[in-house]
Every structure is written in C-alpha cells, then in structure tokens.
Amino acid sequence: MDATTPGLLAPDVLDRADVQAALIEHDFAAVFTLIKKWGGLSQNRIASACQLTPGKVSTIISGSQRVASFDVVCRIADGLRIPGGLLGLAPRPWESNRPARQDRPDAPCDRPDAGEIPWRRDATVDLATHLTRSDLVMDRRDLTSALAGAAVSGAALLDSLEGWLVPAATVPGQRRPGRLGMREVEELETAAKAFRQWDHQYGGGLRGKAVLGQLAEVSGALDEHQAPAVAERLYRVMAQLAGTAAAMAWDSGLHRRAQDYYRLALRAAHAGDDIVFGANVLAGMARQMLYRERADDALQLIHLAQEGARDVIGPRVRAMLHTREAWAYAAQGRVAGFQRASAKAAEDLAGADADGDEPYWIAYFDEAELAGVTGGRLLDLARADPRRHASQAADKIRTALASRGPEAGRSHALDRIGLAECQFLAGDIQGAATETTLAVQAARGTQSGRVRTQLGQLYPYTVGHSASRPVREARDSIRDLLSS
C-alpha cells in the first residue's frame, strides 16, 4: 500500500476543519461520527478498515470508551488513510510515495529549530519573516498537514527559552533606511489590540491570515533601519501579534505552530525589552502544556516567567501567573500546592488598583476571571475526588457566570461547560442536563476549537441516562453541534 492507492475517504473530508480538529485532539468519537456523516462510511466499514469490531466502534462513538492505545491510533490512520501529521504521528509508511508538490513553499520542518536561532534582534526579524512567509501562501490542506504535529516538550522546549533571561545581543549590519514614524507605530498598536480582543472573545482562527499579514508588515519594517524608539515599539507590536497568532493556532488545534509563534512572541518581547509581556507569553506556553497534560513542563515555564519578571510585574500579572502555577499543581494532584498558589493569586488581585499602571492586555484578569479559572482547576480535582471538590468548583464557576455573561464569548462558554460537568459529578443529573443545554447554546456563539473539545469531553457524561428525556436531548444537542 502506498500513497497512490485510493483511500476510503474523499480528500475534501480530511480538508474539513471539524474533522482536522477532531483528529488532532484524538477525539475519535467525533472523528468516527464526522466520517460517517461526511464520508458516507458505515460503522461496519469503519470497523473493518481499522481492524476493530463494530461493537468497539459503537462504544467509541457513544463516548463510553476512548481510544488510548497507540497501536489502535496507528490502525485507524492506516485503515482510513489519514496522514500521520493529522494525528501527531510520524508520516505513515504508505505516505513515502506521495507525489511532491512542485509549487509548495518551504515546509515548517525545513526551517531551523527556534532553539538554534541566537537571541539577537536581527535573528528575531528573520524568524518572523520565515514563519509568516509560507503560512500566508500555503493552502489549507498543506498547512494543516505540515503543522499538526505534537508540540515540543521537556528539555528540548525549556532549554530553548533560557535566552529570555539574558540581555538581547545586537549585531551591527547594513540595512535599508526606514522612515516609519510614531503615528504609524500607534496605528499598528491599535490593530494589534483589536486582533487580541477578537481572539479573546471569540477564539478560533478565522482572522488568522489577517494577523499573519500584519505580522509580516511589522517584520518588513524592522528589517529596515528604524529609529531606536520606533524599533523598540515595533518589536513590542510584533510580540503581541505573534502571541495572538499563537493563541489562534492553538485554539484551532495547530499545537506545533502555536508553539512556534509563542517562541517568536517571547523573542520579540525580549528584543523590545518588554519583560512583562514576555512573562505573559511564557504563561501562555504553560497553559498549552497543561492542555497537553505536561504539568511538569508548565510549572517550569511559570517559574521561568516569575524568575525573569519578578521585579517588574504588577499585582494583576502576578496573580495571573499564580493561577497558572495553581493549575500545574492541580494537574499534579498536589492539593496543598494548588490551595497555596490560589490564595496568593487572590491576595495579589485584591491589591491590584483598578486604575493601576498595568498593561492593557491584563485588564481581563479580574475577580470573574479568577473565579472561573479557580473553578476550572477545582473541577480538575473533582474528577478524581468529586465528593471533596465538585460543589466548591460549581460555586466558583457560578460566581464567574454571575459576573460575566455571553459577551465574554469563549470564557462564558467554557464556564457553562464546566458547570454542567460539576453537576454530573455531583450526581444532579437533571440540573446537569439543563446546564448542558445552556452550554451548547453558549458554544454556538464562538468559533473556538477549545470549546468544542471541552464539549466533546462533556459528552460521555450524557451516556447511560437514556431514561431521562432532558439528558437525551442534551446529548443530541452536543452531537449536532460537534457534527455541524
């Protein structure tokens, strides 16, 4: 079997964003449901192709059983002819004879690893140019195939970030004269703020190309010899745009590419002497690691942020970092560490002045955000010990919901999903069904892949309660949304 052998699925099925997101997250309940819908394959045909029993496929689709075996993932990839990159695997043996695309731009894997690039301002500009150039011209299928691999972790990630603690080196060179003024820089800053706000509210990557285009423009301006004050602010704009590009890529399931842009954002913040935003970037990278179940790496990233920015961050940013620290402790099952870090976060936030001199991008971190984040972490603990933590998690999430409504977009939807799960864990099935319906309604208002992933994780709770009409209807509403 090689790449010239026809597969069971038409190419446009694997081009669909919902199918790609499900594959990247290994959500095989959604994968099989979508393949049935868009690929026209029966459960028996899927089972035969993947060397599974029809009953096994049925339990996977229902959500009562998850695919946890690497061998089964490989059988699914080979049986349905799904390229390895879409599942975070190495290219499958049958991909080796795939015809080369003559007009395809350099793939991301052809670029030097970010850890090998020196922490110099000119190298940061080169990295930005290299990252954005091919991403802007790649078609969607090539982009997803190239960027859908697993994120780097462990020493390979952490060692590559140590340069953040060392002052940026400047290498003199001949560059074209630039004449960008402060007015143009302010316009770029306004655009960066708008993109960040849009992502924070709605999530997803629908405006990803626009962010990358703006990032390429900033990179081009920095490739010229700008006045020092202009150059510093441009690097800060680059950092914010790269951070937004990272968040959008991550929310769309492109974890490796998200990490590339996070690292660019950190380097740009370093070049622009924006230590506080650099700490924020490291917090974003830690959150990504937590979603990838790499709590040890996340904790190391947070400690790196705290070490590098200890003397310059304000109470609101410090509180945010403590919540990420608490999240890592919760993921490690360290309840006392979670409680201690959460208390520090609450103490720091209580000391934050509403009109304090902190960056605009941390204004979102208020009492509602703290309650929502803390409730989410208590929910993590409740999955292992619902009697001890489920009620407390629900109380915190309700506090967040009382303070921020549907206008909070993605955060509101995640709060709703979390509260529904709390109700299931507490044994309040009818209340959980009501909350699930509200969660699905909230999810319809956002394009966030993360919201869909969380809904997929809520789905198994609805299985096994067929006698309850509200639960059946809630389950159907989740399935309809995830299949749309």
C-alpha positions in Angstrom: 0.0 0.0 0.0 1.4 3.4 -1.0 0.2 7.0 -1.5 -1.1 6.2 -5.0 -3.6 3.6 -3.6 -7.1 5.2 -3.3 -8.3 5.6 0.3 -11.8 5.2 1.7 -12.2 8.9 2.3 -12.5 11.7 -0.4 -9.8 14.3 0.1 -12.3 17.0 0.9 -13.4 15.1 4.0 -9.9 15.4 5.5 -9.9 19.1 4.5 -12.8 19.9 6.8 -11.8 22.0 9.8 -14.0 20.0 12.2 -12.5 16.7 11.0 -9.0 18.0 11.4 -9.6 19.4 14.8 -11.1 16.1 16.0 -8.1 14.2 14.6 -5.5 16.5 16.1 -7.2 16.1 19.5 -7.6 12.3 19.1 -11.3 12.8 19.7 -12.3 9.6 17.9 -15.9 9.8 18.9 -16.1 13.0 16.8 -13.8 11.5 14.1 -16.0 8.5 13.5 -19.2 10.5 13.7 -18.0 13.0 11.2 -16.6 10.3 8.9 -20.0 8.7 8.9 -21.7 12.0 8.1 -19.3 13.4 5.5 -17.5 10.3 4.2 -20.6 8.1 3.9 -19.0 5.1 5.7 -21.0 2.8 8.0 -19.8 1.7 11.4 -19.1 -1.7 10.0 -17.0 -0.3 7.2 -15.0 1.8 9.6 -14.6 -1.2 11.9 -13.3 -3.4 9.1 -10.9 -0.8 7.8 -9.4 -0.1 11.2 -9.4 -3.8 12.4 -11.8 -3.1 15.1 -15.1 -4.8 16.0 -18.4 -3.0 15.1 -19.2 -3.0 18.8 -15.9 -1.3 19.6 -16.6 1.4 17.1 -20.1 1.9 18.6 -18.7 2.4 22.1 -16.1 4.9 20.8 -18.8 6.9 19.0 -21.1 6.9 22.1 -18.2 8.2 24.2 -18.3 5.4 26.7 -14.9 4.2 25.6 -11.9 6.2 24.4 -9.0 5.2 22.1 -6.0 5.2 24.3 -3.8 2.7 22.6 -1.1 4.0 20.3 -1.4 0.8 18.2 -5.1 1.4 17.6 -4.4 5.0 16.6 -2.0 3.7 14.0 -4.5 1.2 12.8 -7.1 4.0 12.4 -4.5 6.1 10.5 -3.6 3.3 8.1 -7.1 1.9 7.7 -8.7 5.2 6.8 -5.6 6.6 5.0 -5.2 9.5 7.4 -1.8 11.2 7.0 0.3 10.8 10.2 0.7 14.5 10.6 -3.0 15.0 11.3 -2.8 12.6 14.2 0.5 13.8 15.6 2.3 10.7 14.2 5.3 10.4 12.0 4.5 10.0 8.3 3.0 6.6 7.7 4.9 4.2 5.5 2.4 4.4 2.7 2.9 8.2 2.6 6.5 7.8 1.3 5.5 7.7 -2.3 3.2 10.7 -2.2 3.9 12.9 -5.2 5.8 16.0 -4.4 4.1 19.4 -4.8 6.4 21.4 -7.0 4.8 24.7 -6.1 4.6 24.1 -2.4 6.6 26.6 -0.3 9.2 25.5 2.3 7.5 23.5 4.9 8.0 24.5 8.6 10.1 21.4 9.2 12.6 22.8 6.6 13.2 25.8 8.9 15.9 25.9 11.6 14.6 25.0 15.0 13.9 28.1 17.1 16.2 26.8 19.8 19.1 27.0 17.4 18.5 30.7 16.5 20.5 33.2 18.6 18.7 35.6 20.7 19.6 38.7 18.6 17.2 41.3 17.3 18.1 40.7 13.6 17.6 36.9 14.1 14.1 37.6 15.6 13.2 39.5 12.5 14.5 36.7 10.2 12.4 34.2 12.2 9.3 36.2 11.9 9.8 36.6 8.1 10.4 32.9 7.7 7.4 31.8 9.8 4.9 34.1 8.1 6.0 33.8 4.5 5.0 30.2 3.9 2.0 30.3 6.3 0.5 33.1 4.2 0.8 31.2 0.9 0.2 27.6 1.9 -3.2 26.2 1.1 -5.2 24.9 4.0 -4.5 21.2 3.5 -0.8 21.7 3.1 -0.8 24.0 6.1 -2.6 21.6 8.4 -0.6 18.5 7.3 2.7 20.4 7.9 1.8 22.0 11.2 -0.4 19.5 13.0 2.4 17.6 14.8 2.7 17.4 18.6 4.2 20.3 20.5 7.8 20.2 21.7 8.2 19.5 25.4 10.7 18.7 28.1 14.3 19.8 27.8 14.0 20.5 24.0 11.5 23.2 24.9 12.8 24.6 28.1 16.5 24.8 27.1 15.5 26.8 24.0 13.9 29.5 26.2 16.8 30.2 28.6 18.0 33.1 26.4 15.0 35.1 27.7 16.9 35.7 31.0 20.0 37.2 29.1 20.0 40.7 27.6 19.5 40.8 23.9 22.6 41.0 21.7 22.8 43.4 18.8 24.8 42.6 15.7 25.5 45.6 13.5 24.7 45.2 9.9 23.8 47.1 6.7 20.1 47.7 6.4 17.9 49.8 4.3 17.0 53.2 5.9 13.5 53.2 7.4 11.3 56.3 7.9 8.4 54.9 10.0 7.1 57.4 12.4 5.3 57.2 15.8 1.9 57.7 14.2 2.3 54.6 12.0 3.5 52.7 15.0 0.5 53.8 17.0 -1.8 52.5 14.2 -0.1 49.2 14.3 -0.5 49.0 18.1 -4.2 49.7 17.7 -4.6 46.9 15.2 -2.7 44.5 17.5 -5.1 45.4 20.3 -8.1 44.8 18.1 -6.9 41.4 17.0 -6.1 40.3 20.5 -9.6 41.4 21.8 -11.3 39.5 18.9 -9.4 36.3 19.7 -10.1 36.6 23.5 -13.8 37.0 22.9 -14.5 34.6 20.0 -11.4 32.3 19.7 -10.7 30.3 16.6 -8.6 31.3 13.6 -11.0 33.0 11.2 -8.8 36.1 11.2 -5.5 34.3 11.4 -4.4 35.3 8.0 -5.0 39.0 8.8 -2.9 38.7 11.9 -0.1 37.0 10.0 -0.3 39.7 7.3 0.1 42.4 9.9 3.0 40.5 11.5 4.7 40.2 8.1 4.3 44.0 7.7 5.9 44.7 11.1 8.7 42.2 10.2 9.4 44.1 7.0 9.5 47.4 8.8 12.0 46.0 11.3 14.2 44.8 8.5 14.9 48.4 7.8 17.0 50.8 10.0 14.3 52.5 12.1 14.9 55.0 14.9 15.7 53.2 18.2 12.5 54.3 19.9 10.4 53.2 16.9 12.2 49.9 16.6 11.6 49.1 20.3 7.8 49.7 19.9 7.7 47.7 16.7 9.3 44.7 18.5 6.6 45.0 21.1 3.9 45.1 18.4 5.5 42.0 16.9 5.4 40.3 20.2 1.7 41.0 20.7 0.8 39.9 17.1 2.8 36.7 17.4 1.1 36.0 20.8 -2.3 36.4 19.1 -1.2 34.2 16.2 -0.1 31.6 18.7 -3.4 31.7 20.6 -5.4 31.4 17.3 -3.3 28.5 16.1 -3.7 26.7 19.4 -7.4 27.3 19.6 -7.6 25.7 16.1 -5.7 22.6 17.2 -2.4 23.5 15.5 -0.2 23.0 18.6 3.2 22.9 16.9 2.6 26.1 15.0 1.1 27.7 18.1 4.4 26.9 19.9 6.4 28.4 17.0 4.5 31.7 17.3 4.8 31.7 21.1 8.5 31.4 20.9 8.6 34.2 18.3 6.5 36.3 20.7 8.9 35.7 23.5 11.9 36.6 21.4 10.2 39.8 20.1 9.3 40.8 23.7 12.9 40.2 24.6 14.1 42.3 21.7 11.7 45.1 22.7 12.6 45.0 26.3 9.0 44.1 27.3 9.7 41.8 30.2 6.2 41.8 31.4 4.7 40.7 28.1 7.4 38.0 27.9 6.2 36.6 31.2 2.7 36.6 29.8 3.9 34.7 26.7 5.5 32.1 29.0 2.2 31.8 30.9 0.5 31.1 27.5 3.0 28.4 26.7 2.4 26.9 30.2 -1.3 26.8 29.6 -0.7 25.0 26.3 1.5 22.4 28.1 -1.3 21.9 30.7 -3.8 21.2 28.0 -1.3 18.7 26.6 -1.0 17.1 30.1 2.6 18.2 30.6 2.2 19.7 34.1 5.9 19.5 34.9 6.9 21.5 31.9 4.1 24.0 32.6 5.4 24.5 36.1 9.0 25.1 34.8 7.7 27.7 32.4 5.8 29.6 35.1 8.8 29.6 37.3 10.9 30.9 34.4 8.4 33.7 34.0 8.3 34.5 37.7 12.1 34.5 37.8 12.6 36.8 34.8 9.9 39.3 35.6 9.8 39.3 39.4 11.0 42.9 39.8 8.8 44.5 37.1 5.4 42.8 37.1 2.3 44.3 38.8 -0.1 42.6 41.1 -2.6 41.7 38.4 0.0 39.9 36.2 1.5 38.3 39.3 -2.0 37.0 40.2 -2.4 35.5 36.8 0.9 33.7 37.0 -0.1 32.3 40.4 -3.3 30.8 38.8 -1.2 29.1 36.2 1.1 27.8 39.0 -2.0 26.6 40.8 -3.3 24.9 37.7 0.0 22.9 37.4 -0.2 21.8 41.0 -3.8 20.7 40.5 -2.8 18.7 37.4 -0.1 17.0 39.5 -2.6 16.2 42.2 -0.9 18.5 44.7 -3.9 19.9 46.5 -2.0 21.8 49.1 0.2 23.5 46.5 -2.9 24.4 44.5 -4.5 26.0 47.5 -1.4 27.9 48.4 -0.9 29.3 44.9 -4.7 30.1 44.6 -4.6 32.0 47.8 -1.6 34.0 46.6 -3.5 34.8 43.4 -6.5 36.1 45.3 -4.2 38.2 47.6 -2.4 39.8 44.7 -5.6 40.6 42.8 -7.1 42.1 45.9 -4.1 44.5 46.0 -4.4 45.5 42.3 -5.6 49.0 41.6 -8.4 49.3 39.0 -6.6 52.3 37.6 -3.1 50.9 38.2 -0.4 51.3 35.7 -0.5 47.7 34.2 -0.6 46.7 30.5 -4.0 46.8 28.7 -3.8 43.1 27.9 -4.1 42.0 31.6 -7.2 44.0 32.2 -9.3 40.9 31.5 -7.9 39.3 34.7 -10.5 40.4 37.2 -12.5 38.7 40.0 -14.7 36.9 37.5 -11.7 35.5 35.6 -10.1 34.4 38.9 -13.3 32.7 40.0 -13.6 31.0 36.6 -10.0 29.8 36.5 -10.1 28.6 40.1 -13.4 26.8 39.5 -11.9 25.1 36.5 -9.0 23.9 38.5 -11.2 22.6 41.3 -13.1 20.8 38.6 -9.9 19.1 37.6 -9.5 17.9 41.1 -13.2 16.9 41.3 -12.7 14.4 38.5 -10.6 12.4 40.9 -12.5 13.3 44.1 -16.0 14.6 43.3 -17.2 14.5 46.9 -14.5 16.8 48.1 -14.3 19.3 45.2 -17.3 19.2 42.9 -19.6 21.5 45.0 -16.8 24.0 45.6 -15.9 24.0 41.8 -19.5 24.7 40.9 -19.7 27.6 43.4 -16.7 29.3 41.9 -17.9 28.8 38.3 -21.3 30.3 39.3 -19.5 33.3 40.7 -17.8 33.8 37.4 -21.1 33.4 35.4 -22.8 35.9 37.7 -20.1 38.5 36.8 -19.6 37.9 33.1 -22.3 36.9 30.6 -22.5 35.9 27.0 -20.5 38.9 26.0 -17.4 37.1 27.4 -17.7 34.7 24.4 -15.3 31.8 24.8 -14.9 32.2 28.6 -18.6 32.2 29.1 -19.0 29.0 27.1 -16.2 27.3 29.0 -17.8 28.3 32.3 -21.1 26.8 31.2 -19.5 23.5 30.1 -17.5 23.4 33.4 -20.7 23.9 35.5 -22.5 21.2 33.6 -19.7 18.8 34.3 -19.8 19.7 38.0 -23.5 18.9 38.1 -22.8 15.5 36.6 -20.0 14.8 39.1 -22.3 15.8 42.0 -25.0 13.4 40.8 -27.5 16.1 39.9 -28.5 14.6 36.5 -31.5 16.9 35.8 -29.5 20.0 36.7 -26.6 18.8 34.6 -28.9 18.3 31.6 -30.2 21.9 32.0 -26.6 23.3 32.2 -25.6 21.2 29.2 -28.3 22.7 27.1 -27.1 26.2 28.2 -23.5 25.2 27.4 -24.4 24.2 23.9 -26.2 27.4 23.3 -23.2 29.4 24.5 -20.8 27.2 22.4 -22.8 28.1 19.2 -21.7 31.7 19.7 -18.0 31.0 19.4 -15.7 29.5 16.8 -13.3 28.2 19.4 -11.9 24.8 18.8 -11.2 24.6 22.6 -14.8 25.0 23.4 -15.7 22.2 21.0 -13.1 20.0 22.6 -14.5 20.6 26.1 -18.0 19.8 24.8 -16.6 16.5 23.4 -15.3 15.7 26.9 -18.7 16.5 28.4 -20.5 14.2 26.0 -19.6 10.9 27.8 -21.4 12.1 30.9 -24.7 12.1 29.0 -24.3 8.4 28.0 -26.2 5.9 30.2 -29.1 8.1 31.1 -31.4 7.3 28.2 -34.4 7.2 30.6 -34.1 10.9 31.1 -35.5 12.9 28.2 -33.6 16.1 29.1 -30.4 14.2 29.1 -31.1 12.6 25.8 -31.9 16.0 24.3 -28.8 17.5 25.8 -26.7 14.6 24.3 -28.3 15.1 20.9 -27.6 18.9 21.0 -23.9 18.2 21.7 -23.7 15.7 18.9 -25.5 18.1 16.5 -23.1 20.9 17.3 -19.9 18.8 17.0 -21.1 17.3 13.7 -22.0 20.7 12.1 
